[in-house]
Amino acid sequence: MTPDSLRAALRGVPDPEWRDAALRRVAADPATITAAFAVARRRCGRAPLPGADGWSADEAARALLLTALPSDHARHADALYRHGDAAEKRAVLRALPLLPIGAAGVPLLHDAIRTNDTRLLAAALGPYARHLDPPAWRQAVLKCVFTGVPLAVVHDLDVRADAELAAMLAGLAAERRAAGRAVPADATELLDRLTISGGVTCASSTRTST
């Protein structure tokens, strides 16, 4: 997803005049982003956006507000995340890969992964999660399995998944099997793929879902 594609997807949302004016104001006066961010849901709605899979109108509008900043993207993203509600935090997380901030937003990913909000966890594992180091990324994937977040939300899952993640999943599968609990089907399928491709041999890597 790019700012241009989000802008195109937002063409049919309510109050496009407000959106365009807000983007101009933020570009000219970055301090106005705080107020614009707060009212974006009321102005643009929260409906899913056709052509922007998984994005809602308010998330897209807030992401564009961040991209409109002339500088200090990381500082503003951090402040909006720290002081925002759950929807605003999620919008910041989704906007991170669109911003010229390098790895400066990684602390926000760590915070989102620590929470019990599965929507924040899912948002944290989008494209920007490429900046997570392997141990943190593996733990986040495992938390998805624990909390029921579909693994389909994890960007580049099959690219980054490795033997160590397979061992962690196998251990979790063994624990759940011993407790008489099912393993999510997507986790079992991932473990099967890793076992086949990586030659992982573990008794607990056999299919355990019901």
Buried (B, 14 or more C-beta within 10 A) or exposed (E): BEBEBBBBBBEEBEBBEBBEEBBEBBBEEBEBBBEBBBEBBEBBBEEEBEEBEEBBBBBBBBBBBBBBBEEEBBEBBBBBBEEBEEBBBBBBBBBBBBBEBEBBBBEBBEBBBEEEBBBBBBBBBBEBBEBBEEEBBBEBBBBBBEEEBBBEBBBEBEEBBBEBBBBBBBBBBBEBBEEEEEBBEBBBBBBBBBBEEBEBEBEBBBEBBE
